Amino acid sequence: MKNKFYLIIASLLLSMIGHAQTSNGPQMADSFRSEGKIYVVIAVLSIIFTCIVAYLIYIDIKLKKLENK
């Protein structure tokens, strides 16, 4: 019963946070988009995400080799 209560409270708080962020609109994103810098941000985030995924795959392969030994 407590878990359901905590889940309800958490979902209400998260919905309030999400609503609070959309009230004024993202001015920084608009300025990045108008200056063309948004593509640099997307490229950097894509590179970081790709590196993290590649590292996780590398660790998984290494772990499988250790498990087989």
Phi, psi and omega per residue, in radians:
M1 nan -0.666 3.138
K2 -1.136 -0.653 -3.122
N3 -1.094 -0.693 3.121
K4 -1.151 -0.675 3.117
F5 -1.108 -0.813 3.127
Y6 -1.120 -0.639 3.116
L7 -1.147 -0.720 3.114
I8 -1.133 -0.778 3.126
I9 -1.103 -0.768 -3.136
A10 -1.098 -0.737 -3.138
S11 -1.170 -0.631 3.083
L12 -1.154 -0.739 3.126
L13 -1.151 -0.712 3.130
L14 -1.157 -0.631 3.117
S15 -1.203 -0.593 3.081
M16 -1.179 -0.707 3.122
I17 -1.119 -0.764 3.123
G18 -1.103 -0.667 3.124
H19 -1.228 -0.635 -3.121
A20 -1.181 -0.521 -3.112
Q21 -1.335 -0.416 -3.084
T22 -1.655 0.026 -3.051
S23 -1.243 -0.728 -3.113
N24 -1.672 -0.325 -3.085
G25 1.504 2.644 -3.088
P26 -1.438 1.681 -3.123
Q27 -1.194 -0.637 -3.115
M28 -1.126 -0.724 3.128
A29 -1.142 -0.648 3.103
D30 -1.133 -0.704 3.133
S31 -1.217 -0.674 3.080
F32 -1.096 -0.716 -3.121
R33 -1.174 -0.701 -3.110
S34 -1.233 -0.525 3.136
E35 -1.596 -0.083 3.126
G36 1.433 0.138 -3.120
K37 -1.420 -0.193 -3.116
I38 -1.109 -0.530 3.128
Y39 -1.205 -0.585 3.081
V40 -1.178 -0.747 3.118
V41 -1.084 -0.778 3.131
I42 -1.123 -0.699 3.130
A43 -1.128 -0.771 -3.139
V44 -1.129 -0.772 3.111
L45 -1.111 -0.650 3.107
S46 -1.142 -0.721 3.121
I47 -1.125 -0.775 3.131
I48 -1.087 -0.793 3.133
F49 -1.092 -0.740 3.134
T50 -1.104 -0.731 3.122
C51 -1.128 -0.706 3.118
I52 -1.131 -0.753 3.123
V53 -1.129 -0.748 3.122
A54 -1.100 -0.698 3.109
Y55 -1.130 -0.720 3.109
L56 -1.133 -0.667 3.090
I57 -1.156 -0.717 3.104
Y58 -1.073 -0.783 3.126
I59 -1.121 -0.672 3.131
D60 -1.126 -0.752 3.122
I61 -1.112 -0.757 3.131
K62 -1.101 -0.708 3.132
L63 -1.151 -0.697 3.106
K64 -1.092 -0.688 3.104
K65 -1.117 -0.704 3.108
L66 -1.179 -0.624 3.121
E67 -1.178 -0.627 -3.131
N68 -1.241 -0.495 3.091
K69 -1.207 nan nan
